[in-house]
Amino acid sequence: MSAQTVAAVVLAAGIGSRMKSARPKVLHPLAGRPMIAQVMAVVAALEPARQVAVISPGARDEVAAALPGVELAVQDPPLGTGHAAMAARQALKGFAGDVLILFADSPLVSVETLEAMLAARRGADDPAVVVMGFRPEDTAEYARLIVGPEGYLERIVEHRDATSDERSIKLCNSGFMAIDGTVLFELLDRIDNDNAQGEYYLTDIVTAANAIGRRCSVVEGAEVEAWGINDRAQLAAAEAVLQNRMRHAAMAAGATLRDPDSVFFSHDTVLGRDVTVGPNVVFGPGVVVGEDVVIEAFSHLEGCLVAAGGRIGPFARLRPEAEIGFGARVGNFVEVKKATIEAGAKVNHLSYIGDARVGEGSNVGAGTITCNYDGFLKHFTDIGRDVFIGSNTALVAPVRVGDGAMVGAGSTITGDVADDELAVTRATQSAVEGFAPRYRERKTKEKAAKSKAGKGKPA
């Protein structure tokens, strides 16, 4: 599709009161990004020349932050969908290509359907407007598409205005349109607000086009593509659809998901070939996983990189700026944040590694923590290559453990450890010969005495 011939206008000025939220409806997340960004991502695949989001005045700053590079147009006051489309007039000034009009709260439309709509708009019969229709199992309160005997769209009738015969029609209106940009605003200017709500309806553009002798057409899409999100339950249903799409895409690309329905992806998750993902794994935004990685059950990854051959989990947490090197291992109940675990290194059990480097081939024992925060600032722990850190060690940053060094179990390391040095800080072990049986005998007698005294008390 030629970028110079497509523009997209996404209507996003709805209040969304049923979300019961201080956040604008279109900024509620799907697959780790705002739903309006999901719509814009679909549009971006068409390489449009212009992208415009029509928003309410109170949402400008928040929407701008979510959509860098997208031009914003403000609808004020809100006077219907046709009025919202009119708000894009200045942003589309001089544009003569095809204009897609979409809705920010309908984020499941596919690239293939939009391409089909644009292809129909450019067909030999040159329709001014192409509408996406769909055939739901329950036509509910949807507007109906009235198609004439020659197969062209004659008008769109709202459910409340439809006759019984019109309500029996199964072809419903999604709201998505592809419109000839040379007549878009001429048609919008023909729409009036002579209705009970006093609003300008975008659906009236079909009648306006027919009135000037231009045909209108219908392209059918799947019902799910037309879903609108108005409350939290519908948001969850849309999330389920996107997750299912991403799971199938991951498996088609060569990943194994042991229990697909329990794995949750972000919109930007990247999995290499022959990755294996266990049950109940969650990928937050910004995760890249190399080939032949195994991610065991109940692990959570976000903003991290796992190189080829790594093994993660079970019950591991990789936080932003964690980098796991080739063949490295991060085991059960291990948390890594803003740290590099280099090739072949192992952090296998019950540890926290933050603001740190663990050098190539090093082994970090169970219960080790990098004490990176002093209550005011974060500090760095540098562990060299081929280092052995004993279990239950606290490394108080800033600190460096040199290449080939060893740290004894139970140590608290507050100073640098030189290359090949052994550092141990635990107290010297002492022993009392024969203490254990004498202690047990004494305690047994004390317990018996207490039991006897308790029985002698009145009830």
Secondary structure, DSSP 8 states (H G I E B T S, - for coil): --GGGEEEEEEE----GGG--SS-GGGSEETTEEHHHHHHHHHHTT--SEEEEEE-GGGHHHHHHHSTT-EEEE--S---HHHHHHTTTTTTTT--SEEEEEETT-TT--HHHHHHHHHHHTSTT--SEEEEEE--SS-TT--EEEE-TTS-EEEEE-GGG--HHHHT---EEEEEEEEETTTHHHHHHT----STT----GGGHHHHHHHTT--EEEEE--GGGG----SHHHHHHHHHHHHHHHHHHHHHTT-EESSGGG-B--TT-EE-TT-EE-TT-EE-SS-EE-TT-EE-TT-EE-S-EE-TT-EE-SS-EE-TT-EE-TT-EEEET-EEEEEEE-TT-EEEES-EEEEEEE-TT-EE-TT-EEE-B-SS-B--EEE-TT-EE-SS-EEESSEEE-TT-EE-TT-EE-S-B-TT-EE--S------TTHHHHHHHHHHHHHHHHHHHHHTS--
